[in-house]
Amino acid sequence: MKQTLIPGLSALAILALNLPFGFWRAGLRRFSPAWFVAIHAPVALAIGLRWIIGIPLGLATFPLYVAAFFAGQFLGGRLRRRRAGSPCAGV
């Protein structure tokens, strides 16, 4: 059970790591230098997280981590758009 729990928890950590970067990316001009940093900086952080935990990149875990990465970026952007549309966004 531990072998299946660790990749799942690390995928959740990668998703959580990408939320603030997705939030930041949604407010930037597309293809600007900061936009590229907002997309690519969490890749290095996710690799470091996997390295610290000791999970090798394999064919079984790669799709899970890619999905967690994109889900975090997407949800962070949605959070920013939702917050910008709320009546008390400027408060």
Buried (B, 14 or more C-beta within 10 A) or exposed (E): EEEEEBBEEBBEBBBEBBBBBBBBBBEBEEEEEEBEBBBEBBBEBBEEBBEEEEBEEEEEBEEBBEEBBEBBBBBBBBBBEEEEEEEEEEE
